[in-house]
Every structure is written in structure tokens, then in C-alpha cells.
Amino acid sequence: MTSLPHIFELTPDTLRSTLAPLGAQPYAADQILEWVYRRGVVDPQQMTNIPAALRSKLADAICFERGTIVASQAASDGTDKILIEWDAPTLPILDDPAASSRRTETVMIPGGQRRTACLSSQIGCPVGCTFCASGIGGLDGNLTTGRIVEQVHHLQNLNGAQRITNIVFMGMGEPLANFSAVIDAIRILNADWGFGIGARRITVSTVGMPAAIRKFVTFNIPVTLALSLHAPNDELRRQLIPWAEYSTIEELLSACQEWFDATGREITLEYILLRDLNDQREHAQELATVAGRMRANINLIRYNEVDGLPWKRPLDEDVLAFQRILRGSGINTHIRASRGRDIAAACGQLRHEAST
């Protein structure tokens, strides 16, 4: 029954309240959470230190999984991508339920001792960036807190026990447009009784919603904030990002400055380089002026091709020249590696369709 409480949304206190009518001792909640988050077990019958009588009741009281992996792919660089289909009745749908997709893609990126989960917060995306696959079909719905957290469970158990060490909200959707669910998910991902992922290993990426950024300032877990800028001026940004009509770069920088003043954490500016559009020297010089107004570092991202879209990947010499200009202006600038391109798992390539 999909109306049951979702294990990946329950805290120790709310789980104890759920178990009390079953006659469970309070410590049973801690045992169950240990099985789910430390051992990756979501079958009550495998929770062997739970009394058999209670195990037989759990499946009728709690939903342990709301998603099913319907496709998975492994890239040549070790990146894994999975397509998850979610159960329907309790999924918030913003468009026609009969026509809506119930699928999201999510990615695991390995790197040394790191295992980074790139999580989706929505089905589709409302922003409609002209270079991104995720928003091509628009927005079909928000993911609930539990469905966001459950993605980590599926990624950790994909190839045996591969503990996720880092989280980036850079999958499908605009995280701050699903604010409450994302905030609650971060609390569970960070909690000692949950996945126990440190705050500084969690990054929330936003296309820029000044009011939501200011609201995020009050959040008491010091995660990293990344702003998807992608252009050094408003005119060019509006060509790439439809939502740029609603806020200027000046307004975004003001909100981000409030973030820095309150948290002491510098902002990461993300900038996708599109050949001959925003990757020239004059753009780098203009971006250096923008970034120099605040404590920020810059991640340069080579455009990852999307079928049906007209943009091209930048030339290597243009990318390196762009970085040199920024570094010459004293801006800490990195070129992000494109991981999982051969399975369409790289930045801007995620969709809610069957993988091929």
C-alpha cells in the first residue's frame, strides 16, 4: 500500500510512534534504521534481530521502497546511471496525472575514495534551460523527501555495498523549487542515524531563485551552495535560461552575498561553456568582474551533447584560455571533468525516459 509511511522519511521519533501500535519496544526503531541505513536492508524478514512477530507486521505498517530500478547503465569511466520508476498514488503531480512520467534518472560518480550521488529532486524540470535534456518535457512532479533519500539507497546497493560519501543535488529538477522536500532530505542524509554524510560533502545547485536562496540562508546545516550562472550578463543569460527573466545577476549576487555573510561558505559558480556562444575571451573577462565581487570559486563545465539540441561542445583551447583569464584575475577556477558522457549521464544529459 503506497499510502503507508515511507521508511526514508521517518525519523527515529516518528518511527517509534509508527511502531508503538504494533507493540514494539522503542529500541526497535533504532534497530530498523540500522538495517536500512547501515546495511542497506529493506526487507523486514532479513532484519534478524527484530522479533519475528514484529517483522511479520512491518510490511503492513511501513513502505520500505517506493521506487523500482527499471534500467541501469555503466559508463566506461565507472559512472553508474539508474532509471527509477516511482509508485503513483501518493506522488505529487503538477500536470495531468494520466500523462505524467513517474521516472527519474540518478547517477553515482566514483573518484578515488569518493562515491558521489547526483540526485534528482523533481520529475523533469520547470526551468527549461535551452542546453539541458532534463527540462525538454517540462515538469511532471516533485519528488517527496523519501523518494529523494531512497535514490541513495538504490545507488549504494547497485553493485554491492558502495557507501555514498558525497551528495550533489545536480540531477533532474530545480532543488530550491522543491524546497521543503529537499531540506528534509538533507537532514536525513546528514543525520547520524541516517546516511551520516557530512554537511560539507553535500552541495545544492540552483539556477537562481533569490527569495529561495535567502530562505536557504536560515538552514542550519552548512552545505555548499552552487549557483548555475552560465552567462556573465543578463542578456546572454536570458537566451539560455528562461527563468532568468525573473531575476537579474545583480539580484542573484545580492542573495548569494547574504548566504556568504550568514554562513562564511563561499559560493560555487557553475558555468557551462557552449561553443562560440559564451566561451570567448570577452565572456571570461566579464565573468571575472562578476565573480570578483564576492567570495566565489568557479567550475567550468564543457557542454555535454544532447540529441535534438543545437549546441556544440567547446574547443579545448578555448576552455583553457577561459580558465587562464579567470585565474589571472585571482578567481579560483576549475574545469570539471565530464563523467558518464558515453551513457548520457553527464551534466545536462539526464532525462526521464528508458535508457538505451
Secondary structure, DSSP 8 states (H G I E B T S, - for coil): -TTS-BGGG--HHHHHHHHGGGT--THHHHHHHIIIIIS----GGG-TTS-HHHHHHHHHH-B---EEEEEEEE-TTS-EEEEEEE-STTS-BSS-TTT---EEEEEEEEETTEEEEE---EEE-SS--TT-STTTT-EEEE--HHHHHHHHHHHHTTTS-----EEEE-SSS-GGGGHHHHHHHHHHHHSTTTT---GGGEEEEES--HHHHHHHTT-SS--EEEEE---SSHHHHHHH-GGGGG--HHHHHHHHHHHHHHH---EEEEEEE-TTTT-SHHHHHHHHHHHTTSSEEEEEEE----TT-------HHHHHHHHHHHHHTT-EEEEE---SGGGT-STT---SS---
